[in-house]
Amino acid sequence: MAGAALAAPLVLTGAARATAADAVQYSVTPLRFTVRAGDRSCTVDADLYRPAGVDARHPAPAVLATNGFGGSKSDGSTDAIGKAFASRGYVGLVYSGLGFGKSGCLITLDDPAVDGEAASGLVDFLAGTRAADDGTKADYVTRDGEGDPRVGMIGGSYGGAIQLATAAVDPR
């Protein structure tokens, strides 16, 4: 019985894996955001992964991801998240957490009033209600309501705890 339980996930994983022919092409755009984080403004360094064919008439759901402690948006596991989801048709916004990589401000260990508020500003971008510092807007993310993008969050370690910090300050 234990052998069957262990084999089932392996079979499902293999069946769910996309082939190279199934992969969606995408573009990657480096972006910077100045966000409110507690009592200060911080700069967030991010990459936007946009699948080909996704636009205002053909929107797609989004994934927001950040790094584990000590990493950045460019480390192997974090940028892999953007690539993996974009190749499957999701808009990806992958960013370096505050104090990591080229993002500004100090590390606050996923403080909702700082890191959560900063991430909420990135959700605003995905909602199409704010622009990146260069004026880039995302009017192509599926919305569940006005200002409410269909977005999931993912990350390991520090990048996983940001989900709780964001949920503490953002009702979306």
Helices and strands as residue ranges (DSSP letters): H 2-16, G 20-22, E 26-37, E 40-51, E 62-66, H 76-86, E 91-95, I 112-116, H 117-127, E 143-145, E 148-149, E 151-154, H 158-169
